[in-house]
């Protein structure tokens, strides 16, 4: 692994910043971006939302940032994202073919899931021409058991959804 400058989509990062998660399960934004871009390479027609979009106040800036990695390209059948809500990672996958958006909070907090849904409705749906056409389904089959692995479980759930693989308790 290159520990110097690494290009991740349109952004540059230091490779050494990605190895921190080996000791501490908390994943930095750079680690999350690297992982979702790897998922994009593994599965066809997957768009990746830039996780930084959620931090901005203005809707136009949120939309532009969310689309920064090409997530809104019409050829993408599925759009994935992991976003940070107050130092806690949550995820979603919008399947444009089935018009279903799967939302996931590793802590299963209703307020976080409502925040994710609102974010998708206001930022993502308008950009892909699917306003008021999406059914939302909350993933409840995986719950975080510690205080630091939320990012890891978001990535696990996204890969299970993309690969259409079932959850097994032995994964925990």
ROLO-691977 format. One line per 2 residues: number of its first residue (from 1); their letters; for each residue x, y, z of N, C-alpha, C. Coordinates in pm, 1 decimal. Example, Ala and Ser with C-alpha at 12.3 -4.5 7.8 and 13.67 -1.06 7.14 Angstrom:
2
1 = AS = 1319.0,-569.0,780.0,1230.0,-450.0,780.0,1320.0,-330.0,780.0; 1285.0,-225.0,708.0,1367.0,-106.0,714.0,1290.0,3.0,787.0
This chain:
172
1 = XX = 84.3,-117.6,0.0,0.0,0.0,0.0,89.0,124.2,0.0; 56.0,216.0,-83.9,128.1,342.6,-90.5,89.4,427.8,30.4
3 = XX = 187.9,472.5,107.1,160.1,554.2,224.7,170.0,702.8,194.4; 210.6,736.4,72.7,217.6,875.7,29.8,83.5,919.7,-26.9
5 = XX = 87.2,1010.9,-123.3,-36.0,1061.4,-183.4,-102.7,954.1,-268.2; -232.8,938.6,-247.9,-312.6,839.3,-319.2,-433.2,911.1,-377.6
7 = XX = -463.2,883.5,-503.4,-581.3,943.7,-566.2,-701.6,854.1,-540.9; -807.7,913.8,-484.2,-932.7,842.5,-458.6,-1043.3,916.5,-532.5
9 = XX = -1079.7,865.5,-649.8,-1175.2,939.0,-732.1,-1111.1,1071.3,-769.0; -1183.0,1180.9,-753.2,-1127.1,1311.0,-788.4,-1044.2,1374.0,-676.5
11 = XX = -1030.5,1306.4,-561.2,-960.8,1365.0,-447.8,-828.0,1295.4,-421.1; -738.1,1368.8,-355.2,-608.8,1314.1,-313.1,-609.3,1299.6,-162.7
13 = XX = -543.3,1195.2,-114.0,-533.2,1170.6,29.6,-397.2,1108.6,57.5; -358.7,1104.3,182.9,-236.0,1036.3,221.5,-268.7,891.9,255.3
15 = XX = -201.1,799.0,191.7,-224.9,657.5,216.8,-205.9,619.6,362.2; -113.4,687.2,430.3,-88.7,654.9,571.4,-210.8,683.5,657.6
17 = XX = -299.0,774.0,614.7,-418.8,803.8,694.1,-519.8,690.1,688.6; -504.9,599.0,593.3,-599.1,488.6,579.5,-568.0,372.2,672.6
19 = XX = -447.5,364.1,723.5,-411.3,249.8,807.1,-447.4,269.2,953.6; -488.7,386.7,992.9,-524.9,413.7,1131.9,-636.4,322.7,1180.4
21 = XX = -729.0,287.0,1092.7,-843.9,207.7,1135.7,-806.7,66.2,1178.0; -688.1,19.5,1147.3,-647.8,-115.7,1187.4,-642.3,-129.1,1339.6
23 = XX = -601.7,-23.3,1408.1,-593.4,-27.8,1553.4,-724.6,17.1,1616.7; -789.1,112.3,1554.7,-911.9,169.3,1607.9,-1016.6,154.4,1498.4
25 = XX = -1127.7,91.6,1528.6,-1227.1,64.1,1425.6,-1294.9,189.0,1370.3; -1275.9,304.9,1435.2,-1332.2,427.4,1381.0,-1268.7,454.1,1245.4
27 = XX = -1349.6,476.0,1144.5,-1298.6,503.0,1010.3,-1308.1,651.8,980.4; -1200.5,707.2,929.2,-1199.2,846.4,886.9,-1268.8,857.4,751.5
29 = XX = -1301.6,978.7,712.4,-1367.1,1000.9,583.8,-1284.5,942.8,469.6; -1153.1,956.6,475.9,-1067.5,901.7,370.0,-1081.8,750.7,359.2
31 = XX = -1091.9,683.8,472.7,-1109.9,538.3,472.7,-1244.1,500.0,412.5; -1347.2,573.2,449.2,-1481.6,546.8,395.8,-1482.0,567.1,244.9
33 = XX = -1425.7,677.9,198.6,-1422.8,705.1,54.5,-1347.7,594.3,-18.9; -1233.7,554.7,32.8,-1156.6,446.9,-30.8,-1238.4,319.4,-40.9
35 = XX = -1307.5,285.9,66.2,-1384.8,161.6,68.7,-1503.4,165.2,-27.1; -1577.9,275.4,-30.3,-1693.7,279.0,-120.8,-1649.2,286.2,-266.6
37 = XX = -1535.6,350.9,-293.2,-1483.7,350.1,-430.0,-1436.6,210.3,-469.2; -1386.2,134.0,-373.2,-1350.1,-6.0,-400.8,-1475.7,-87.2,-431.6
39 = XX = -1583.2,-63.7,-356.6,-1709.9,-132.8,-385.4,-1759.2,-97.7,-525.7; -1742.6,28.0,-564.1,-1783.8,71.2,-697.8,-1708.7,-5.9,-805.9
41 = XX = -1581.6,-34.3,-782.2,-1502.3,-109.9,-878.8,-1542.4,-257.1,-883.3; -1592.4,-308.0,-772.3,-1627.7,-450.0,-762.8,-1763.8,-482.8,-823.8
43 = XX = -1853.3,-384.9,-828.0,-1990.1,-409.3,-874.2,-2023.7,-313.4,-988.1; -2095.2,-363.8,-1086.6,-2127.8,-284.8,-1205.6,-2235.2,-180.4,-1177.1
45 = XX = -2224.2,-68.7,-1245.2,-2325.1,37.1,-1245.0,-2360.1,87.5,-1105.6; -2257.6,109.9,-1025.1,-2275.6,161.6,-889.4,-2216.8,302.0,-882.5
47 = XX = -2297.6,395.6,-836.3,-2251.4,531.9,-815.2,-2220.6,554.6,-668.6; -2119.1,635.2,-642.4,-2076.9,664.2,-505.6,-2101.1,811.5,-475.1
49 = XX = -2172.9,836.0,-367.3,-2199.7,971.9,-321.3,-2082.8,1016.9,-233.8; -2035.7,1138.4,-256.0,-1929.8,1194.8,-172.6,-1986.9,1217.1,-32.3
51 = XX = -1930.6,1152.6,70.8,-1987.2,1163.8,205.2,-1980.1,1304.2,264.3; -1897.6,1389.4,209.6,-1882.7,1525.0,262.7,-2004.1,1612.7,236.3
53 = XX = -2091.9,1571.8,145.1,-2205.5,1656.8,108.7,-2294.4,1689.0,227.4; -2306.7,1595.8,317.5,-2402.9,1611.8,427.2,-2363.7,1723.8,523.5
55 = XX = -2237.0,1761.4,526.1,-2188.9,1863.5,619.2,-2222.7,2005.9,576.8; -2257.1,2026.5,451.5,-2282.0,2161.6,402.4,-2423.6,2208.3,434.5
57 = XX = -2438.4,2339.8,448.7,-2568.7,2397.0,483.1,-2654.9,2421.4,359.5; -2598.0,2475.5,254.3,-2675.4,2511.3,136.2,-2710.0,2391.3,50.0
59 = XX = -2835.1,2384.3,5.5,-2882.2,2271.4,-74.1,-2806.6,2259.3,-206.3; -2778.9,2370.8,-272.6,-2709.0,2362.8,-401.6,-2567.2,2308.3,-383.8
61 = XX = -2500.4,2345.8,-276.2,-2365.5,2294.3,-248.8,-2373.2,2146.4,-212.6; -2474.4,2108.1,-136.3,-2493.0,1966.4,-101.6,-2509.3,1882.7,-228.0
63 = XX = -2593.4,1929.4,-319.7,-2618.6,1854.4,-442.9,-2491.9,1842.0,-527.5; -2420.0,1951.5,-541.0,-2297.7,1949.9,-621.8,-2193.3,1856.9,-560.1
65 = XX = -2177.3,1863.7,-429.4,-2078.9,1779.4,-360.9,-2119.8,1632.9,-366.4; -2247.3,1604.6,-344.6,-2296.1,1465.8,-348.2,-2266.5,1401.2,-483.0
67 = XX = -2277.4,1478.7,-588.3,-2256.9,1426.9,-724.0,-2110.0,1425.5,-765.3; -2022.1,1469.1,-678.3,-1881.0,1487.9,-711.8,-1807.5,1365.7,-763.2
69 = XX = -1848.1,1246.4,-721.8,-1782.7,1123.9,-768.2,-1859.4,1059.1,-883.7; -1953.7,1132.1,-942.3,-2029.6,1078.7,-1055.2,-2147.9,992.2,-1016.1
71 = XX = -2193.6,1004.3,-892.6,-2302.3,918.8,-843.5,-2431.6,934.7,-923.0; -2455.5,1053.1,-976.3,-2583.4,1078.9,-1042.4,-2582.5,1043.5,-1190.9
73 = XX = -2476.6,982.7,-1238.2,-2468.4,939.5,-1377.6,-2586.4,847.2,-1407.3; -2660.0,872.6,-1515.8,-2778.1,790.7,-1547.5,-2748.8,641.8,-1564.7
75 = XX = -2624.7,606.1,-1593.5,-2591.9,464.4,-1612.1,-2583.4,387.5,-1479.7; -2580.8,459.0,-1369.0,-2574.6,392.7,-1238.7,-2712.1,339.3,-1199.3
77 = XX = -2720.2,209.4,-1177.6,-2845.1,147.5,-1132.1,-2861.8,158.9,-981.6; -2748.6,163.4,-911.5,-2751.4,172.1,-765.7,-2657.2,282.9,-720.8
79 = XX = -2698.7,353.2,-617.7,-2619.9,463.1,-562.5,-2597.3,433.0,-415.0; -2469.6,436.3,-373.9,-2437.8,406.0,-234.7,-2375.0,526.5,-166.1
81 = XX = -2396.8,533.6,-35.0,-2337.8,642.1,43.1,-2320.3,599.0,187.4; -2215.6,650.5,247.1,-2194.1,642.0,391.4,-2170.8,785.7,435.2
83 = XX = -2253.0,834.5,527.2,-2240.3,973.1,572.8,-2225.9,976.4,724.5; -2166.1,1083.1,772.2,-2140.1,1097.3,915.4,-2242.0,1192.3,977.5
85 = XX = -2311.0,1142.5,1079.2,-2405.8,1223.4,1155.1,-2351.2,1237.1,1297.2; -2297.6,1351.4,1329.4,-2248.1,1376.8,1465.0,-2152.2,1267.4,1512.9
87 = XX = -2047.8,1243.3,1437.6,-1943.0,1144.8,1469.7,-1992.6,1000.9,1466.2; -2092.3,973.4,1385.9,-2147.3,837.6,1374.4,-2181.7,812.3,1227.5
89 = XX = -2128.2,703.3,1171.8,-2151.8,670.0,1031.5,-2284.8,597.3,1013.1; -2357.1,636.6,908.9,-2480.6,571.1,864.9,-2469.1,551.3,713.7
91 = XX = -2554.4,467.7,657.6,-2540.1,436.8,514.7,-2675.3,424.5,446.6; -2669.7,433.4,314.0,-2788.3,402.4,234.1,-2747.0,352.5,97.2
93 = XX = -2838.2,278.0,37.2,-2822.4,235.1,-101.0,-2955.6,257.8,-170.9; -2953.4,337.2,-275.0,-3071.5,361.1,-357.1,-3063.0,271.3,-479.4
95 = XX = -3159.4,182.1,-491.6,-3167.5,94.1,-608.4,-3268.3,156.8,-704.0; -3218.1,217.3,-809.9,-3305.2,287.2,-904.4,-3394.4,191.1,-981.7
97 = XX = -3349.3,67.6,-1000.4,-3428.8,-30.3,-1076.0,-3556.8,-66.5,-1001.5; -3545.3,-84.0,-870.1,-3661.2,-123.9,-788.9,-3726.6,-5.6,-719.3
99 = XX = -3664.6,111.3,-728.8,-3710.5,233.5,-663.4,-3720.7,215.9,-511.7; -3621.4,146.9,-456.2,-3614.3,124.7,-311.9,-3483.4,182.9,-260.1
101 = XX = -3492.4,254.1,-148.5,-3373.8,304.6,-81.3,-3362.7,234.0,53.5; -3253.0,161.6,69.6,-3226.1,90.8,194.8,-3144.2,183.1,284.1
103 = XX = -3194.3,209.9,404.0,-3123.3,296.5,497.4,-3073.4,213.0,614.7; -2956.4,251.9,666.6,-2896.4,173.1,774.1,-2826.9,262.4,875.2
105 = XX = -2864.1,243.9,1000.1,-2793.1,303.4,1112.5,-2748.2,189.1,1201.8; -2617.5,170.9,1221.3,-2569.6,60.2,1303.8,-2625.5,60.7,1446.2
107 = XX = -2667.3,177.5,1496.0,-2726.4,184.5,1629.7,-2878.5,169.9,1627.3; -2936.4,168.2,1507.9,-3081.0,153.6,1489.9,-3160.0,268.2,1554.3
109 = XX = -3106.8,388.6,1550.5,-3174.8,504.0,1608.4,-3270.8,564.5,1505.8; -3396.3,576.7,1544.2,-3499.5,629.0,1453.3,-3465.9,770.6,1405.3
111 = XX = -3411.1,853.8,1493.0,-3377.0,991.0,1453.7,-3271.6,991.6,1343.2; -3172.6,905.0,1352.7,-3069.6,897.4,1248.4,-3127.9,847.4,1117.4
113 = XX = -3214.0,746.9,1124.3,-3276.1,693.6,1002.7,-3364.6,798.7,936.4; -3433.7,878.6,1016.9,-3515.6,987.4,961.9,-3426.5,1092.3,895.5
115 = XX = -3311.6,1119.0,954.0,-3216.6,1214.6,897.9,-3162.8,1165.5,763.4; -3131.6,1036.7,756.0,-3083.4,977.7,630.5,-3191.2,988.7,523.2
117 = XX = -3313.3,951.6,557.4,-3424.1,957.1,461.5,-3444.5,1099.9,410.8; -3442.7,1195.7,501.1,-3459.5,1335.6,462.6,-3347.3,1381.0,369.6
119 = XX = -3226.3,1337.4,398.1,-3112.2,1372.9,314.3,-3128.7,1318.6,172.9; -3170.5,1193.3,162.3,-3191.4,1132.7,29.9,-3304.6,1204.6,-42.9
121 = XX = -3413.4,1232.7,27.7,-3527.8,1298.7,-35.5,-3492.9,1437.7,-87.3; -3414.8,1512.4,-11.2,-3385.4,1650.6,-48.7,-3267.2,1666.7,-143.2
123 = XX = -3169.6,1577.7,-134.5,-3046.4,1595.0,-211.8,-3035.3,1497.4,-328.5; -3066.6,1372.1,-306.5,-3042.3,1268.9,-408.2,-3161.3,1251.7,-502.7
125 = XX = -3280.7,1233.7,-447.4,-3399.5,1209.6,-532.0,-3414.2,1311.2,-645.0; -3403.6,1443.1,-618.8,-3420.8,1539.5,-728.1,-3315.7,1525.5,-838.3
127 = XX = -3196.1,1484.6,-801.8,-3088.0,1475.3,-900.3,-3099.5,1353.6,-990.7; -3171.8,1252.1,-945.7,-3188.1,1132.4,-1029.0,-3330.1,1123.2,-1085.2
129 = XX = -3408.7,1230.0,-1069.0,-3543.7,1234.5,-1124.7,-3639.7,1135.1,-1061.2; -3625.3,1112.4,-931.6,-3710.0,1013.4,-865.1,-3781.7,1071.7,-743.6
131 = XX = -3812.9,1200.1,-747.9,-3882.2,1262.0,-635.3,-4016.5,1194.7,-612.3; -4041.6,1160.3,-486.1,-4167.4,1097.9,-442.4,-4195.2,963.7,-509.4
133 = XX = -4092.1,897.4,-560.5,-4109.4,766.8,-624.2,-4039.8,655.2,-545.9; -3969.6,691.5,-439.9,-3885.3,596.5,-366.9,-3958.6,539.6,-245.9
135 = XX = -3944.8,408.9,-227.2,-3989.4,342.0,-105.3,-3865.9,324.6,-17.3; -3879.9,355.8,110.0,-3767.1,345.6,202.8,-3782.0,222.4,290.6
137 = XX = -3672.1,147.0,300.9,-3669.5,27.6,385.5,-3550.6,37.8,480.3; -3578.9,25.4,609.0,-3473.6,32.2,709.9,-3412.2,-105.8,730.9
139 = XX = -3281.6,-110.8,727.9,-3208.9,-235.1,756.0,-3202.4,-250.1,907.7; -3258.1,-358.8,958.5,-3259.2,-377.9,1104.0,-3192.6,-507.7,1147.7
141 = XX = -3128.3,-575.3,1054.3,-3070.2,-704.6,1086.9,-2925.3,-699.3,1132.1; -2869.6,-582.1,1148.1,-2732.4,-569.4,1198.8,-2730.4,-454.6,1298.5
143 = XX = -2688.2,-482.1,1420.0,-2679.3,-376.6,1521.0,-2539.4,-374.4,1581.7; -2483.9,-255.9,1585.2,-2350.4,-232.5,1639.6,-2348.2,-265.9,1788.7
145 = XX = -2243.5,-335.6,1832.4,-2232.9,-377.4,1972.8,-2122.1,-305.6,2049.8; -2058.9,-208.6,1987.5,-1951.6,-136.1,2055.5,-1965.4,12.7,2024.8
147 = XX = -1863.1,89.7,2056.2,-1870.9,234.8,2037.3,-1789.6,288.0,1920.3; -1733.6,199.5,1837.8,-1644.4,252.8,1735.3,-1653.3,186.5,1598.5
149 = XX = -1735.6,85.7,1581.3,-1733.3,10.6,1455.5,-1842.9,48.9,1356.3; -1907.4,162.4,1375.5,-2019.8,200.1,1289.1,-1980.9,204.0,1141.2
151 = XX = -1865.1,259.5,1109.5,-1822.2,267.4,969.6,-1800.7,131.0,907.8; -1742.7,41.0,984.4,-1719.9,-95.1,935.5,-1852.8,-161.7,902.5
153 = XX = -1950.9,-149.3,991.3,-2080.4,-214.7,967.3,-2155.9,-151.1,851.5; -2139.0,-21.1,831.4,-2199.8,42.6,713.9,-2143.8,-18.7,586.0
155 = XX = -2013.1,-39.0,582.2,-1950.2,-97.6,463.8,-1991.7,-243.1,444.6; -2001.4,-317.6,553.5,-2045.4,-457.8,545.5,-2186.5,-464.9,488.6
157 = XX = -2276.5,-383.0,541.0,-2415.8,-385.4,494.7,-2424.5,-345.0,348.1; -2350.2,-243.3,307.2,-2352.5,-204.1,165.8,-2304.3,-317.6,76.5
159 = XX = -2198.2,-386.1,117.2,-2150.6,-497.0,34.3,-2252.8,-610.0,29.6; -2318.0,-638.7,140.8,-2421.9,-742.4,139.7,-2535.9,-703.7,45.6
161 = XX = -2576.0,-577.3,48.3,-2682.6,-531.6,-41.4,-2638.7,-539.5,-187.4; -2518.4,-493.7,-216.4,-2469.7,-495.0,-354.7,-2454.3,-636.9,-408.7
163 = XX = -2410.2,-727.0,-324.1,-2387.9,-865.5,-368.3,-2512.6,-951.9,-354.0; -2617.7,-891.6,-299.1,-2744.2,-962.7,-274.8,-2721.1,-1087.2,-189.4
165 = XX = -2633.1,-1072.1,-90.7,-2601.8,-1180.4,2.4,-2679.6,-1160.8,132.0; -2715.8,-1269.7,197.2,-2791.2,-1258.0,322.4,-2700.3,-1226.0,441.1
167 = XX = -2759.0,-1166.7,542.4,-2688.4,-1142.8,667.7,-2678.0,-1274.4,743.4; -2565.3,-1294.1,809.0,-2546.4,-1409.0,897.8,-2489.3,-1355.9,1028.5
169 = XX = -2546.5,-1397.1,1140.1,-2497.7,-1349.2,1269.5,-2349.9,-1378.9,1289.8; -2299.1,-1478.4,1221.5,-2157.3,-1512.7,1234.6,-2066.4,-1404.0,1177.5
171 = XX = -2121.9,-1311.9,1098.8,-2041.9,-1200.9,1047.2,-1995.9,-1110.6,1160.1; -2077.6,-1100.8,1264.5,-2038.8,-1017.5,1377.7,-1933.1,-1090.3,1456.1
